[in-house]
């Protein structure tokens, strides 16, 4: 059963979205709005942020007090591949660092439409290479991401498998966007339940990203890729979001490919609820993430 805080936040988001729909307007406006919204969740004073170059792209290292420096999370932010940054997600990365007792490296991968696919995938691969060159053992690292960043994390795994590079110990996906064709039934069945994303938002964002390329290419929509040989995956998703089927079907495909996949559907939860520290389910989700990491690295 969802917490009262989750229900209250869902209602607030639904009201806010009705007044100012998320994902509407020109790209510059969407980016500015997302930065302004997330600025209301600052990085805690005891969490350090250090700017770094992650394989040629800007990034940061987020470090909670006294965490182990031989463990790392490579975090890929959401935002439909057209918005978002390490600044919009730094508060979440700070809580991840604290929960997992590890350094969190955030990547500012190139955004569409200025830089369509495969720019983001190339940047993620370069960041993964950099992480290993910095001295982090792949067995002590995981990749994680939310929404588009969750899809990008899967695309990263497919890319490094194809290139026979060392795999991370696992992947953690928050409400991953894995099907840019929009074929999941929940795009329709959860349209009225989702307080964060409307069905009309997905198509334009997907088009910005894949351009003239087919949306069902595995590097764009990892749901359609060959998942065999990938490391263990933890998928967390809300029951009240149009991307629910992107997670459900990914979990099924992973199992069919003999990939160890854990799926947790949170009751009445909205898209990337983990980013909202005021709902208790967010703490539960990060505890589950930490347990997954401890088990696999």
PLY file of the C-alpha trace (Angstrom):
ply
format ascii 1.0
element vertex 297
property float x
property float y
property float z
element edge 296
property int vertex1
property int vertex2
end_header
0.00 0.00 0.00
1.28 3.45 -0.88
2.19 5.85 1.90
0.13 8.95 2.60
3.13 11.01 1.51
3.21 9.23 -1.85
-0.48 9.90 -2.42
-0.17 13.53 -1.39
2.84 14.05 -3.66
1.04 12.37 -6.56
-1.90 14.75 -6.11
0.42 17.76 -5.99
2.24 16.63 -9.12
-1.04 16.05 -10.94
-2.18 19.59 -10.11
1.17 21.09 -11.11
1.23 19.13 -14.36
-2.28 20.30 -15.27
-1.17 23.91 -14.85
2.24 23.49 -16.48
2.51 20.18 -18.37
5.88 18.48 -18.04
7.72 18.18 -21.32
5.78 20.95 -23.03
7.30 23.98 -24.76
10.58 24.43 -26.56
13.66 22.50 -25.48
15.32 25.51 -23.85
12.23 26.13 -21.71
11.95 22.46 -20.71
15.58 22.43 -19.65
15.27 25.63 -17.64
12.11 24.40 -15.91
13.73 21.11 -14.91
16.81 22.87 -13.54
14.61 25.27 -11.54
12.43 22.50 -10.13
15.32 20.36 -8.99
17.18 23.34 -7.52
14.62 23.15 -4.70
16.39 19.94 -3.61
19.95 21.09 -2.87
22.89 18.84 -2.16
23.27 18.33 1.62
26.13 20.29 3.17
27.98 17.16 4.26
28.01 15.72 0.71
30.88 16.83 -1.52
30.66 17.49 -5.26
33.79 17.55 -7.39
33.76 18.48 -11.08
35.63 16.04 -13.31
36.14 15.08 -16.94
34.53 11.71 -17.59
36.14 10.44 -20.75
35.81 13.72 -22.59
32.46 14.92 -21.23
31.76 16.99 -18.11
30.81 15.08 -15.02
31.02 15.10 -11.27
31.96 12.90 -8.35
29.44 12.92 -5.51
30.79 11.74 -2.16
28.87 11.32 1.08
30.92 11.28 4.31
33.26 8.34 4.91
32.19 6.25 1.90
34.48 3.64 0.38
36.53 5.06 -2.48
37.11 1.66 -4.09
33.43 1.30 -5.00
31.57 3.36 -7.55
28.20 3.98 -9.15
28.16 5.45 -12.66
24.90 7.40 -12.74
23.10 8.43 -15.93
20.41 11.05 -15.39
16.94 11.11 -16.91
15.18 13.80 -18.88
14.04 12.20 -22.10
17.51 12.54 -23.64
16.77 16.25 -24.19
17.03 17.75 -20.69
18.44 17.06 -17.26
21.98 17.23 -15.93
24.15 16.20 -13.03
22.82 19.31 -11.26
19.17 18.23 -11.56
20.08 14.84 -10.09
22.83 15.68 -7.61
20.59 15.46 -4.52
19.50 11.96 -5.56
23.11 11.00 -6.29
24.05 12.22 -2.83
21.51 9.91 -1.23
22.70 7.06 -3.44
26.28 7.65 -2.30
25.20 7.58 1.33
23.03 4.48 0.90
25.53 2.42 -1.10
28.66 3.56 0.78
30.28 4.39 -2.56
31.39 7.21 -4.81
28.79 8.26 -7.39
30.01 9.53 -10.74
27.45 11.53 -12.69
27.82 12.09 -16.42
26.62 15.12 -18.38
26.21 13.21 -21.62
25.40 15.18 -24.76
21.71 15.95 -25.23
19.39 15.83 -28.22
18.29 17.40 -30.49
21.71 19.06 -30.81
23.40 15.70 -30.31
21.08 12.82 -31.27
21.83 9.11 -30.92
24.44 7.66 -30.67
26.11 10.60 -28.86
24.74 9.68 -25.42
25.74 6.02 -25.81
29.24 6.97 -26.97
29.61 9.29 -23.97
28.44 6.58 -21.57
30.94 4.08 -22.99
33.75 6.65 -22.69
32.74 7.36 -19.09
32.76 3.64 -18.28
36.25 3.33 -19.77
37.41 6.34 -17.75
36.04 4.85 -14.54
38.15 1.73 -15.02
41.24 3.76 -15.93
40.80 5.69 -12.68
41.47 2.48 -10.77
37.93 1.26 -10.03
37.63 -2.49 -10.49
34.61 -3.31 -12.72
33.55 -5.88 -10.13
33.26 -3.01 -7.63
31.19 -0.76 -9.90
27.56 -0.64 -10.99
25.76 1.50 -13.55
22.47 3.16 -12.68
20.02 5.57 -14.21
16.49 6.86 -14.20
14.00 7.12 -17.06
16.02 7.86 -20.22
19.13 7.38 -18.10
17.90 3.90 -17.23
17.49 3.11 -20.90
20.93 4.55 -21.54
22.37 2.32 -18.82
20.98 -0.69 -20.67
22.30 0.62 -24.00
25.69 0.99 -22.32
25.63 -2.65 -21.22
24.74 -3.77 -24.75
27.55 -1.64 -26.20
30.28 -2.87 -23.89
29.11 -6.46 -24.40
29.37 -6.03 -28.17
32.82 -4.47 -27.77
33.88 -7.24 -25.33
34.78 -4.73 -22.62
34.63 -5.63 -18.91
31.11 -5.59 -17.50
30.06 -3.84 -14.30
28.87 -5.90 -11.36
25.26 -4.94 -12.05
22.78 -2.30 -13.16
20.07 -0.45 -11.24
17.24 1.07 -13.24
14.65 3.54 -11.93
11.59 3.61 -14.23
13.75 2.98 -17.31
12.62 4.18 -20.75
13.53 1.10 -22.78
11.06 1.30 -25.68
11.14 4.52 -27.69
8.55 3.12 -30.10
5.92 3.61 -27.39
4.40 0.16 -27.91
3.79 -0.69 -24.26
0.15 -1.07 -23.22
0.70 1.07 -20.13
1.18 4.12 -22.37
-2.60 3.88 -22.76
-3.75 2.04 -19.64
-1.79 4.27 -17.21
-2.30 7.56 -19.08
-4.79 8.91 -16.54
-2.88 7.55 -13.54
0.54 9.03 -14.35
0.98 12.46 -12.73
4.40 13.01 -14.30
4.36 12.12 -17.99
1.57 12.32 -20.56
1.52 10.03 -23.62
1.97 13.06 -25.90
5.39 13.77 -24.43
7.12 10.52 -25.32
6.87 10.69 -29.11
8.44 14.14 -29.60
11.27 13.39 -27.16
11.94 10.04 -28.81
12.06 11.72 -32.23
14.54 14.31 -30.96
16.79 11.45 -29.88
16.56 8.85 -32.63
16.11 11.30 -35.53
15.88 9.46 -38.84
17.05 6.20 -37.28
14.61 3.40 -36.47
13.29 3.76 -32.93
13.48 0.01 -32.34
17.25 -0.24 -32.77
18.52 -2.00 -29.63
20.98 0.81 -28.90
18.02 3.22 -28.86
15.37 0.90 -27.40
17.26 -1.75 -25.38
14.05 -3.71 -24.87
14.58 -5.09 -28.37
18.21 -6.08 -27.82
19.86 -9.41 -27.07
20.22 -9.28 -23.29
22.11 -12.53 -22.88
25.42 -12.18 -21.07
24.47 -9.04 -19.15
25.13 -8.70 -15.41
22.35 -8.77 -12.77
19.72 -6.05 -13.03
17.50 -4.38 -10.42
14.45 -2.63 -11.88
12.26 -0.33 -9.79
9.10 1.19 -11.26
5.84 2.71 -10.11
2.43 1.15 -10.69
1.04 4.55 -11.75
3.24 5.43 -14.71
2.93 5.05 -18.45
6.40 3.48 -18.65
5.37 0.56 -16.42
5.43 -1.87 -19.35
8.93 -0.76 -20.33
10.07 -2.27 -17.03
7.75 -5.27 -17.00
8.76 -6.39 -20.50
12.46 -5.72 -19.87
12.29 -7.95 -16.80
10.61 -10.70 -18.85
13.18 -10.41 -21.65
16.04 -10.53 -19.15
14.68 -13.70 -17.59
14.24 -15.28 -21.02
17.90 -14.43 -21.73
18.99 -16.05 -18.43
19.94 -12.67 -16.96
19.30 -12.37 -13.23
16.66 -9.64 -13.00
14.78 -8.34 -9.96
11.64 -6.27 -10.56
9.98 -4.22 -7.83
6.72 -2.48 -8.72
5.89 0.14 -6.06
2.19 0.53 -5.35
0.69 3.80 -6.66
4.18 5.24 -7.18
4.87 7.85 -9.85
7.72 8.15 -12.33
11.17 8.24 -10.66
9.73 8.67 -7.16
13.24 7.93 -5.88
14.08 11.56 -6.65
11.63 12.76 -3.97
13.24 12.34 -0.53
10.00 13.29 1.22
8.26 10.03 0.31
9.28 7.02 2.44
9.23 4.73 -0.59
12.29 6.61 -1.90
14.30 5.54 1.15
13.03 1.98 0.76
14.11 1.98 -2.88
17.64 3.12 -2.09
17.93 0.56 0.71
17.01 -2.10 -1.84
19.60 -0.64 -4.20
22.26 -0.79 -1.50
21.41 -4.43 -0.73
21.67 -5.27 -4.44
25.08 -3.61 -4.63
26.39 -5.41 -1.56
25.27 -8.70 -3.04
26.96 -8.23 -6.40
30.14 -6.20 -5.99
0 1
1 2
2 3
3 4
4 5
5 6
6 7
7 8
8 9
9 10
10 11
11 12
12 13
13 14
14 15
15 16
16 17
17 18
18 19
19 20
20 21
21 22
22 23
23 24
24 25
25 26
26 27
27 28
28 29
29 30
30 31
31 32
32 33
33 34
34 35
35 36
36 37
37 38
38 39
39 40
40 41
41 42
42 43
43 44
44 45
45 46
46 47
47 48
48 49
49 50
50 51
51 52
52 53
53 54
54 55
55 56
56 57
57 58
58 59
59 60
60 61
61 62
62 63
63 64
64 65
65 66
66 67
67 68
68 69
69 70
70 71
71 72
72 73
73 74
74 75
75 76
76 77
77 78
78 79
79 80
80 81
81 82
82 83
83 84
84 85
85 86
86 87
87 88
88 89
89 90
90 91
91 92
92 93
93 94
94 95
95 96
96 97
97 98
98 99
99 100
100 101
101 102
102 103
103 104
104 105
105 106
106 107
107 108
108 109
109 110
110 111
111 112
112 113
113 114
114 115
115 116
116 117
117 118
118 119
119 120
120 121
121 122
122 123
123 124
124 125
125 126
126 127
127 128
128 129
129 130
130 131
131 132
132 133
133 134
134 135
135 136
136 137
137 138
138 139
139 140
140 141
141 142
142 143
143 144
144 145
145 146
146 147
147 148
148 149
149 150
150 151
151 152
152 153
153 154
154 155
155 156
156 157
157 158
158 159
159 160
160 161
161 162
162 163
163 164
164 165
165 166
166 167
167 168
168 169
169 170
170 171
171 172
172 173
173 174
174 175
175 176
176 177
177 178
178 179
179 180
180 181
181 182
182 183
183 184
184 185
185 186
186 187
187 188
188 189
189 190
190 191
191 192
192 193
193 194
194 195
195 196
196 197
197 198
198 199
199 200
200 201
201 202
202 203
203 204
204 205
205 206
206 207
207 208
208 209
209 210
210 211
211 212
212 213
213 214
214 215
215 216
216 217
217 218
218 219
219 220
220 221
221 222
222 223
223 224
224 225
225 226
226 227
227 228
228 229
229 230
230 231
231 232
232 233
233 234
234 235
235 236
236 237
237 238
238 239
239 240
240 241
241 242
242 243
243 244
244 245
245 246
246 247
247 248
248 249
249 250
250 251
251 252
252 253
253 254
254 255
255 256
256 257
257 258
258 259
259 260
260 261
261 262
262 263
263 264
264 265
265 266
266 267
267 268
268 269
269 270
270 271
271 272
272 273
273 274
274 275
275 276
276 277
277 278
278 279
279 280
280 281
281 282
282 283
283 284
284 285
285 286
286 287
287 288
288 289
289 290
290 291
291 292
292 293
293 294
294 295
295 296
